[in-house]
Amino acid sequence: MTDAPAPLADPHLVYDPVAGDGPKDVVILGSTGSIGTQAIDLVLRNPDRFRVTALSAHGGRIALLAEQAHRLRVRTVAVAREDVAAALREALAARYGGGEPLPEILAGPDAATEVAASDCHTVLNGITGSIGLAPTLAALEAGRTLALANKESLIVGGPLVKALAGPGQIIPVDSEHAALFQALAAGTRADVRKLVVTASGGPFRGRTREQLAGVTVEDALAHPTWAMGPVITINSATLVNKGLEVIEAHLLYDIPFDRIEVVVHPQSYVHSMVEFTDGSTLAQATPPDMRGPIAIGLGWPERVPDAAPVFDWSKASTWEFFPLDNEAFPSVNVARHVGELAGTAPAVFNAANEECVEAFRSGALPYLGIMETVTRVVEEHGTPATGTSLTVSDVLEAETWARTRARELTVRTASAEARA
C-alpha cells in the first residue's frame, strides 16, 4: 500500500488556496438543486464562515435562482440555458432595488465552467451528471479547493481529474465519501484493510428480480430515507448510485476494488465505515441529512457547529446491516467491472445509464430494462481508451456513442413491447 499513488482525498492534508481572515469565498454550482439549496441554507446560517460570490444553475428555476442571488448578494450568476437569460435578468431586476447594481449574468453551456474558475476559495460542484466534468477540471486548474458532490465528473474523467488535483484539493461531499474521509483521519493509509460503503437499499430493498419487473416510476421515486433529485433517486432505486460510489471510492482513496465492500443499511444512519488492519472498524453516523457532508466539504479542516441534526441517544433504536443482493441489483458488479477496465468505460456506463433513466421516466423503458440496456452498451463498448493518454475528447466521444447506442436499444425495446 505504501507504493500506491497518493489519494485524491486525504483528510490529513489541507489545501488552502487563499489563506487569510474572514469568511471563505464560495462558488456554488447547481445552486437550485438539492445540494445547492442545502448549501445555501448552511451558508446563511454561518455568515461569519462563508460568503457566496457566484451561483450557477441549469435554468429551470429562474425565480429561485434570482432569489438566491439577491439574498446572498453574489457578484455573478450563471445559467446554462441561453434562452432564459432575459428572463433571469428580469427576475433579478424585480428582486433588486432601483439603485442596486445587478450581478453579472453569464449564459450558455460554458457558464458554469467560467464561474468555477473565478476568484474564490472553494467551489462546491453540486451539478448532476457528467456535464459537471468541465467545471470540475476548471476549478482544479484554477487552484480552488473543490468540494465535490458531482461524483460523475470524477468517474468519467478519473485520470484527467487525478492529473490536475493537488494533495488535499478535493473534499468529497457525498454522504458516503464524507464518512470515509472522516473515518480515514483516524489512521494512516497503511492501516486501512477495507472500505465499507453503506446503501439504504432504496425503495425496493428485499424484493427479488422477479418482483421488480412491474415497478413504476412513482415506486422508484419513493426513496425511504433521502430526499433527492429524480435522477439520483432512480439511481438509488437501481443501486447504480452505489456502483458509482464504489468507483468514486477507488479513485478518491486508491483502494483496490476487491477491498471496497457494499452493505445494505436501511436506516441510513451509518454513512460508511473503514476497517483497519488491527480489527477496528470506525463508522461515521448521523441522521440522514446532507448538510453535514456539505459542511465538511466547505469547512474542512474545521467543523461547522450545528450543521446537521444529531441523535437522541436517550431513545432506543435498531441499526440493521444486510448483504447486497447482486442478482436483484447487478449494477454494483457492473460498476466494479467498468471501474477495473478504467479509461472510457466508466463514461460509457454513466452516459448509458443517464439515457436509460430518462427513458424509464418517460415510459419508454421498464425498470429492469435500465440495467439490461446499460450492461449491453458496456459489453458492446469493448476495450476502452485507457491510460495516461486519455483526453476530454476521448471521454466526450465515448459518452456520445454510449448515449446514441442506449437510445437505439431503448427504441427497440419499446417497439418490441408495443408489438407484444
C-alpha positions, 0 to 999 in steps of 0.5 A: 500500500505504501507504493500506491499513488497518493489519494485524491482525498486525504483528510490529513492534508489541507489545501488552502488556496487563499489563506487569510481572515474572514469568511471563505469565498464560495462558488456554488454550482447547481445552486437550485438543486438539492445540494445547492439549496442545502448549501445555501441554507448552511451558508446563511446560517454561518455568515461569519464562515462563508460568503457566496460570490457566484451561483450557477444553475441549469435554468429551470428555476429562474425565480429561485435562482434570482432569489438566491442571488439577491439574498446572498448578494453574489457578484455573478450568476450563471445559467446554462440555458441561453434562452432564459437569460432575459428572463433571469435578468428580469427576475433579478431586476424585480428582486433588486432595488432601483439603485442596486447594481445587478450581478453579472449574468453569464449564459450558455453551456460554458457558464458554469465552467467560467464561474468555477474558475473565478476568484474564490476559495472553494467551489462546491460542484453540486451539478448532476451528471457528467456535464459537471466534468468541465467545471470540475477540471476548471476549478482544479486548474484554477487552484480552488479547493473543490468540494465535490458532490458531482461524483460523475465528473470524477468517474468519467474523467478519473485520470484527467481529474487525478492529473490536475488535483493537488494533495488535499484539493478535493473534499468529497461531499457525498454522504458516503465519501464524507464518512470515509474521509472522516473515518480515514483521519483516524489512521494512516493509509497503511492501516486501512484493510477495507472500505465499507460503503453503506446503501439504504437499499432504496425503495425496493430493498428485499424484493427479488428480480422477479418482483421488480419487473412491474415497478413504476416510476412513482415506486422508484421515486419513493426513496425511504430515507433521502430526499433527492433529485429524480435522477439520483433517486432512480439511481438509488432505486437501481443501486447504480448510485452505489456502483458509482460510489464504489468507483468514486471510492477507488479513485478518491482513496486508491483502494483496490476494488476487491477491498471496497465492500457494499452493505445494505443499511436501511436506516441510513444512519451509518454513512460508511465505515473503514476497517483497519488492519488491527480489527477496528472498524470506525463508522461515521453516523448521523441522521440522514441529512446532507448538510453535514457532508456539505459542511465538511466539504466547505469547512474542512479542516474545521467543523461547522457547529450545528450543521446537521441534526444529531441523535437522541441517544436517550431513545432506543433504536435498531441499526440493521446491516444486510448483504447486497443482493447482486442478482436483484441489483447487478449494477454494483458488479457492473460498476466494479467491472467498468471501474477495473477496465478504467479509461472510457468505460466508466463514461460509457456506463454513466452516459448509458445509464443517464439515457436509460433513466430518462427513458424509464421516466418517460415510459419508454423503458421498464425498470429492469430494462435500465440495467439490461440496456446499460450492461449491453452498451458496456459489453458492446463498448469493448476495450476502452481508451485507457491510460495516461493518454486519455483526453476530454475528447476521448471521454466526450466521444465515448459518452456520445456513442454510449448515449446514441447506442442506449437510445437505439436499444431503448427504441427497440425495446419499446417497439418490441413491447408495443408489438407484444 
